[in-house]
Amino acid sequence: MKIVQLLFFGICSIGFTQYNGNALILSHGQLELAFYEAPTVGSQYLNEIYQEGTAIIDSSKEENRLMRYNAYTDEMEFLSKEQKPLRLLKRENIEVILNGKKYQVLFYNFKNKIAKGYFNPLNEGEVVLYLQPKKRLSMAEAPDNGYDDLAPAKYENKFEYYLKNGDKPITKVEINRKAILNQLGDRREAIKRYIKENKLRLSKLEDVIEVLNYYNGV
């Protein structure tokens, strides 16, 4: 549940508004505060149920645990042998296989800084496209009047794509022709011929992956 604070101005009295939820109203002078327990729609997890997952350490040692990915906090959670919820260390030498997907910890460019997070690789080779399967929380919105319901807060998908080309931190990329070709500039003309011959559209994820496989010689 998310606490939402609404401000109402009155004359030293308690005001009332209709809402299907609990409200705690405090009055002080000319300023009145109404606190509502607003519902939150959706989930911060890709799957709330813990599933059998495998943590691979240094590409060799494997540990099987019940796991789930928190896409809002970008944390991999697991249950200990005592069924205690814990968070997996976010380190580059640890990757996870969960629900048929690989989760790798990578450095990436974020708001002109270097951050670290979980990514799903979508192909193999020198140039790799990654999915960042994150979620964001949109805030609850106050009603325009006292007779409408409060618009709930929502967890929404904020999936983004990043490209790895060389040893540098991966960089966000849009799924379109211009952005992809700019990342493959050293073989631009050959890539353009391949796209034309195979009638590919770089606005489609599967076609982008096919182009990257061609570039990598897969």
N, C-alpha and C positions, 0 to 999 in steps of 0.2 A: 504494500500500500504506500502511496506517496502523499505526503502532507503538502497541501496547497494553501497559500496564504492570500486572502482577498482583503482589500482595503475598502471600508465604507465610511463615509463621513456623515455624522448625525449630530443630534443635540443631546449629549450625555444620556443616551438611552440605548436599550438593546433593540437591534433591528432583527427582522426575520426574513428569510428567503427560503423558497422551496428547493429541496434537493434530497434525493434518496440516499442519504448517508448521514454520518454523525458530524455534528458541528460543535466546536468549542468557541464561544464568543466572549471576548474580553472588551471592556469599555474603559477608556481613560480620557477624560476631557472631551475634546472635539473629535478624537480619533477612535474608531472602533475597528477591532480586528476579528475576523471570523476565520477559524481554521477548519478546513474540511479534510476528511479522510477520503481521498479520491481513488477510484479503482484504477489499476494499470492493466491494459490490454496486451496480450501476447506474453512472450517469455524471453528471458535473456539467454536461454540455452538453445542450441540447434535442436537438441533432443533432451528433454528434462530427465528422461529415464537413464540411469547408469547402464552402460553397455560394456561388454567384454572388449577390452582394448589392450594393446601391447606397446609398452615403452621400450625403445631400443636405444641402448647407451653405447656410445663409441662404436656404432655400427656392428656390435657383436653381442653384448649381453642383453637379454630380453627379460622383461618383467610383465606378467599378465595381471591386470587389475580391472575392476569395474570402473569405468571412466565416463566423463561427459565434458563437453567443451562449452565454457561460458563465453559466448560471442560478444557480450557487452563489456566485460572486464578483460577479455582476451587472456583467459586463464584456463589451463587444463586441470580439471578436478578429478580426484579418484578416491576410492574407499580403501582404507587400510585393512589389514587382516582382521582388525577389531571392529571393522565397519565404521571407522571414524573418517569423516570427510576431510581431505587434505588437498593441497595444491601442488602440482608437479613443478619442480624447478624449471624456470624458463632459460634453458641453456642450449647453445648451438650443438652440443654433442648428444643431445637427447631428442629423438623424434618419436612420434606416436602414430600408430595405425589404429584408427577408430572408425567403425562403420564403413569399412572398405576404402577409407581415405587416409592419405598420409599428411601428417601435420609436422612441418619443419619450423624451427625457430631461426629467423633471419633478421639481419639488420636492414632497415629501410629508411628512406628519406621521408620525413614527416614534418611539415611546417618549418622547413629550413633547419631541422635538427635530425640527428640520427637516433632512431628508436629501434626497439626490438619486439618482435611479435610472431604469432603463428600464421603460417601460410600453407595452402594446398598446392603442390606442384601439378601442373596440367599437362606437362610433356617432359621429355628428357633431352639432354644435350648441352651444347655450349650456351645457347640462348633459351631461357626457360620462362614460361608464363606462369604466374602464380595468382591464385585467388586468395584474397584476404576476406574470410567469412565473418565479418563483424556485424554487430547490431548497434543501433543508437536508440536513445530514449527521447521521444518528443514529449514536451511538457504538457501537462493538463492546461486547458484553457477555461477561463472564467466565462460564465454565461453573460450575454448582453443585458439581461434583466433578471429579476429575482424569480422568474417563473420557469426558466429553462434549466435543464440538467447541465452539470459541469461536464465538458468534453474530457474524456479520460486521457491519461498519459498512455503512450503506446511504445512498445518495443518494435522497431522496424528494421528490416534488413538494410545494411549499408555495405553490401558486397562491392569490393573494388579489385582492380587487377594491377599487378606489378610485373615488371620485366627484369630479368637478370641477364646481363650481358657483360661477361668478364667477372672480375673479382670485386667490383665496386658494390656498394649497397644497392639493393634493388630499388627501382624507381616506378612510381605510379604511371600507368599508361591507359589511354582510352582505347576502346575496341572500335577502331575505325581505320580506314585506309591510310590516311595521312600520318596518323600517329605511329602505326606499325612500320610503314616504310621509312619513316625518319629514324627508327631504331635499327634498321637494317641497311643503312646507307651505303656500306661498302659493297653490297651486291644488289643495289636498288634495281638496276635495269634487268638483271636476270630474274629477280623476284617479280617484277612487273610482267615480264613475258610469261612466267609460270602462272600467275594469277589469270592472265588473259586466256591462255591455252586451256586452263581447267575451269574457267568461268566461276572463279571464286569471288566471294564478297567478304571483305574484311570487317564488315559490321556484324558478321556471324562468328561466334566463338569457335565453332568447329573448323571453319575455314582458316581462321587465324592460326589455330594449332597445326593444320595441314601445312601452311606456309612456313611455320617455324620448323616443322619436321624436315621439310625440303631444304631449308637454309642449313640445318644441322647435319644434313646428309643422312637422315634416318631412313 
